[in-house]
Amino acid sequence: MGGLVEVTGLTKSFGRQNIWHDVTLTLPPGEITALLGPSGTGKSVFLKALIGLLEPEEGEILIDGVDMVSSRESQRLELRKKFGVLFQDGALFGSMNVYDNVAFPLREHTKLPEAKVRDLVMEKLGLVGLAGQEHKLPGQISGGMKKRAGLARALVTDPEIILIDEPDSGLDPVRTSNLAQLLMEVNAATDTTMLVVTHNIELARTLPDNLGMLYRRELVMFGPREEFLLTDHPVVSQFMSGDPDGPIGMSEETDHSTTDVDAYDEFDLAGQPGGATALLSRHAGARPIEVLPRQLSPRTGMPRAGGDRHRERVASGAARLYVADDEESDRERPVPTRGLATRALTGVGDLFALALDTIRETFKRPFAARETLEQFWFVVSVSWIPAMLVAIPFGAVIALQLGTLTVQIGAQSFTGAASVLAVVQQAAPIVTTLVIAGAGGAAICAEIGTRRIRDEIDAMRVMGISPVQRLVVPRVIACVLAAVLLNGLVSVVGVLGGYFFNVVVQGGTPGAYLSSFTALAQISDLWVGEIKAVIFGFVAGVVACYRGLNTAPGPKGVGDAVNQSVVITFLLLFFVNFVITTLYLQLVPGKGA
């Protein structure tokens, strides 16, 4: 039997905008439930709240008795293994072909031999009509095919609860009907609890056992399909009939409650709030369905255990239609807001928390060694040429400036030491990390941000996989290793550049240049440069990943995240460099002091 989902008093807002409040419903085990509502009423937000991807301000979500809201992230990762989720756009991993996308959760959470994995994957691909397309990348298939591949991935682990967001989007009417029939067959075979978010009225009439509707930040109605479809509630009737006349307007701003529209009669609600059957008076605008549509049934003739339990609940009176109190739903509710300072402090705290999580997840197994090597090669390949080109003028400018100054004060013999130490301790780590942040870090932020807006990050979390361990750790380690390597190269190039300009351009002597360095420099001076490179590379990697993981929707959101990651990294680098340099000069005495 499928999992039990109990939602109580759930409230969610974004900033000053309240999405919905006090939502209470139960998804009975093994039954199919459909959630309806006009566009913009937060149906997809509700799905993400159920699996812990969004944190509500109030309420609880019990998954087989365990609260998803109050649980730690590690507990949520385990709870999510009970779920299979079909996102609105499929949320396929763009770097994997269809076969690897579907096989991904099996490879992550089971120790099945590859032959068995292949059998399961091909079985699910055959179910959704994608046999023969397994070698294609997501960018090579249509939107509807991505949707079906996402469904195959959601089904491959035989989850206890399946959440499906807009299954008909991108599909023609015939394939939508076939998909609805497939969901019915899956439910009959597995007794899985299903929640389907849809705008498709035909699918809503014929597929589910239970129906609910969100409207004006409220769950206006929820209950058995047999009662929901026969109601003359003005909002439900208008939505199910597609009538342009009624309380639902073109946008949320033009929507009305059923009590403030003259065309509608006042309701006579009987029973207690929260679960009573509503006796609604017929009004001029309502168009209830006269005959209950026939529900889909498995073509195989296999009995549905969930359907049988549903009919027993309805017959016994345990399944009752809930109708929201319209006057209560119109009452204005204060939305918690956070000031600029609070948001800034929260952002700093989240960044610091990600840094700690990255360190902690680094030592967990399995370690993504291949991903780390690929990211290291990528960061080095896009950064080493700019770093070398910047190192030459940096070394030259330092040498020229210090050479001119030492000549003026009669200390030309110290030019070599001053130039080399300035390059090794200050210029090389800063130049290296600025280039890494501007090239590799920007690309990392853009990649993760794109994954974010395509729901790939959420898909990973739904499969019980930590994005920090899978994505952030390899990229941060790659930035650290690249910073250490390039710091050494930049130091060599910078020192050689300084030597050339000091000796050739300013007429200094090679012996004086080298002897002053060996006389005043010490091994710790070389080590401090590498230590800075490690810290700076870590900062650049964490900031890039943090901004990518918190990208706002759309291409503009990705662009803004990239810009912010570079700017934040630059500011943090100069601040951290100041702190490290100050501590080093205070704790490590100079040679000969």
Stockholm file with secondary structure:
# STOCKHOLM 1.0

chainA/1-593         MGGLVEVTGLTKSFGRQNIWHDVTLTLPPGEITALLGPSGTGKSVFLKALIGLLEPEEGEILIDGVDMVSSRESQRLELRKKFGVLFQDGALFGSMNVYDNVAFPLREHTKLPEAKVRDLVMEKLGLVGLAGQEHKLPGQISGGMKKRAGLARALVTDPEIILIDEPDSGLDPVRTSNLAQLLMEVNAATDTTMLVVTHNIELARTLPDNLGMLYRRELVMFGPREEFLLTDHPVVSQFMSGDPDGPIGMSEETDHSTTDVDAYDEFDLAGQPGGATALLSRHAGARPIEVLPRQLSPRTGMPRAGGDRHRERVASGAARLYVADDEESDRERPVPTRGLATRALTGVGDLFALALDTIRETFKRPFAARETLEQFWFVVSVSWIPAMLVAIPFGAVIALQLGTLTVQIGAQSFTGAASVLAVVQQAAPIVTTLVIAGAGGAAICAEIGTRRIRDEIDAMRVMGISPVQRLVVPRVIACVLAAVLLNGLVSVVGVLGGYFFNVVVQGGTPGAYLSSFTALAQISDLWVGEIKAVIFGFVAGVVACYRGLNTAPGPKGVGDAVNQSVVITFLLLFFVNFVITTLYLQLVPGKGA
#=GR chainA/1-593 SS CCCCEEEEEEEEEETTEEEEEEEEEEECTTCEEEEECCTTSSHHHHHHHHTTSSCCSEEEEEETTEETTTSCHHHHHHHHTTEEEECTTCCCCTTSCHHHHHHHHHHHHCCCCHHHHHHHHHHHHHHTTCTTCTTSCGGGSCHHHHHHHHHHHHHTTCCSEEEEECTTTTCCHHHHHHHHHHHHHHHHHHCCEEEEECCCHHHHHHSCSEEEEEETTEEEEEEEHHHHTTCCCHHHHHHHHTCSSSSCCSSGGGCCCTTSCTTSCCCCCCSCTTTCCCCCCCCTTCCCCSSCCCCCCCTTCCCCHHHHHHHHHHHHTCSCCEECCHHHHHSCCCCCCCCHHHHHHHHHHHHHHHHHHHHHHHTSSSCCHHHHHHHHHHHHHHHHHHHHHHHHHHHHHHHHHHHHHHHHHTCGGGHHHHHHHIIIIIIHHHHHHHHHIIIIIHHHHHHHHHHHHTTHHHHHHHTTCCHIIIIIHHHHHHHHHHHHHHHHHHHHHHHHHHHHIIIIISCCCHHHHHHHHHHHCCHHHHHHHHHHHHHHHHHHHHHHHHHHHTCCSHHHHHHHHHHHHHHHHHHHHHHHHHHHHHHHHHHSCCTTC
#=GC SS_cons         CCCCEEEEEEEEEETTEEEEEEEEEEECTTCEEEEECCTTSSHHHHHHHHTTSSCCSEEEEEETTEETTTSCHHHHHHHHTTEEEECTTCCCCTTSCHHHHHHHHHHHHCCCCHHHHHHHHHHHHHHTTCTTCTTSCGGGSCHHHHHHHHHHHHHTTCCSEEEEECTTTTCCHHHHHHHHHHHHHHHHHHCCEEEEECCCHHHHHHSCSEEEEEETTEEEEEEEHHHHTTCCCHHHHHHHHTCSSSSCCSSGGGCCCTTSCTTSCCCCCCSCTTTCCCCCCCCTTCCCCSSCCCCCCCTTCCCCHHHHHHHHHHHHTCSCCEECCHHHHHSCCCCCCCCHHHHHHHHHHHHHHHHHHHHHHHTSSSCCHHHHHHHHHHHHHHHHHHHHHHHHHHHHHHHHHHHHHHHHHTCGGGHHHHHHHIIIIIIHHHHHHHHHIIIIIHHHHHHHHHHHHTTHHHHHHHTTCCHIIIIIHHHHHHHHHHHHHHHHHHHHHHHHHHHHIIIIISCCCHHHHHHHHHHHCCHHHHHHHHHHHHHHHHHHHHHHHHHHHTCCSHHHHHHHHHHHHHHHHHHHHHHHHHHHHHHHHHHSCCTTC
//
